[in-house]
Amino acid sequence: MTFQDIFKSDFLENMAAVSMLDMAAALTLAFLLGLFIFFIYKKSYSGVMYSASFGISLVAMTMITALLIMTVVSNVVLSLGMVGALSIVRFRTAVKDPLDIVFLFWSIAVGIVLAAGLLNLAVFGSGFIGIVLLVFAGRRPADTPYILMLQLADEEAEERAKAFLSTRVRKLNLKSKTVEAGRIELNYEVRLAEGESGFVNTLDEMEGVSHVVLVSYNGDYMG
């Protein structure tokens, strides 16, 4: 058998038909499980700015993956060409929350499993993963970090502000310090005592303190 005979083989040219019932079942379950993934994402989201478009893309990605894999398994030559076409795709959007990658991979995995005909595995696996994410990812940390930004007139004001803060917060950690002519800017990571933030008003009234900002901090967003 020559090299050309291999590529002329009926095996490579064979197109396995996907029945309408299989397509309907796979795409319908892909839509429903995509909605379930969207629901889990919305309930377990703990970031600062929720993106509804990302949640909707999870539904679409589940259905598109199922459709794509059903096409791939129907013909060997088509699958090789599709792999080559997809290899040039580049995603430039930065994913700030590592948990977003989990949901993206979950959507893709469900689409692949459904297209493979393993419907029970897709349903049971998605339910189990959803429960795990709700239990662990949905928890809010009891010790919430905050970023405190101060603008001070001189070093004396800095020492007074630091001494005052050490008595009003449970944890004080200097993150950055900027010194310019006639101005000192400090960024502290603080842990509040039982959520008490009234000290910010007192701090703003201190001599030499010109600007005070307290913001919640989740690791990827500030200000």
Rosetta blueprint (number, residue, H / E / L):
1 M L
2 T L
3 F H
4 Q H
5 D H
6 I H
7 F H
8 K L
9 S L
10 D H
11 F H
12 L H
13 E H
14 N L
15 M L
16 A L
17 A L
18 V L
19 S L
20 M H
21 L H
22 D H
23 M H
24 A H
25 A H
26 A H
27 L H
28 T H
29 L H
30 A H
31 F H
32 L H
33 L H
34 G H
35 L H
36 F H
37 I H
38 F H
39 F H
40 I H
41 Y H
42 K H
43 K H
44 S H
45 Y L
46 S L
47 G L
48 V L
49 M L
50 Y L
51 S L
52 A H
53 S H
54 F H
55 G H
56 I H
57 S H
58 L H
59 V H
60 A H
61 M H
62 T H
63 M H
64 I H
65 T H
66 A H
67 L H
68 L H
69 I H
70 M H
71 T H
72 V H
73 V H
74 S H
75 N L
76 V H
77 V H
78 L H
79 S H
80 L H
81 G H
82 M H
83 V H
84 G H
85 A H
86 L H
87 S L
88 I L
89 V L
90 R L
91 F L
92 R L
93 T L
94 A L
95 V L
96 K L
97 D L
98 P H
99 L H
100 D H
101 I H
102 V H
103 F H
104 L H
105 F H
106 W H
107 S H
108 I H
109 A H
110 V H
111 G H
112 I H
113 V H
114 L H
115 A H
116 A L
117 G L
118 L L
119 L H
120 N H
121 L H
122 A H
123 V H
124 F H
125 G H
126 S H
127 G H
128 F H
129 I H
130 G H
131 I H
132 V H
133 L H
134 L H
135 V H
136 F H
137 A L
138 G L
139 R L
140 R L
141 P L
142 A L
143 D L
144 T L
145 P E
146 Y E
147 I E
148 L E
149 M E
150 L E
151 Q E
152 L E
153 A L
154 D L
155 E H
156 E H
157 A H
158 E H
159 E H
160 R H
161 A H
162 K H
163 A H
164 F H
165 L H
166 S H
167 T H
168 R H
169 V E
170 R E
171 K E
172 L E
173 N E
174 L E
175 K E
176 S E
177 K E
178 T E
179 V E
180 E E
181 A L
182 G L
183 R E
184 I E
185 E E
186 L E
187 N E
188 Y E
189 E E
190 V E
191 R E
192 L E
193 A L
194 E L
195 G L
196 E L
197 S L
198 G L
199 F H
200 V H
201 N H
202 T H
203 L H
204 D H
205 E L
206 M L
207 E L
208 G L
209 V E
210 S E
211 H E
212 V E
213 V E
214 L E
215 V E
216 S E
217 Y L
218 N L
219 G L
220 D L
221 Y L
222 M L
223 G L
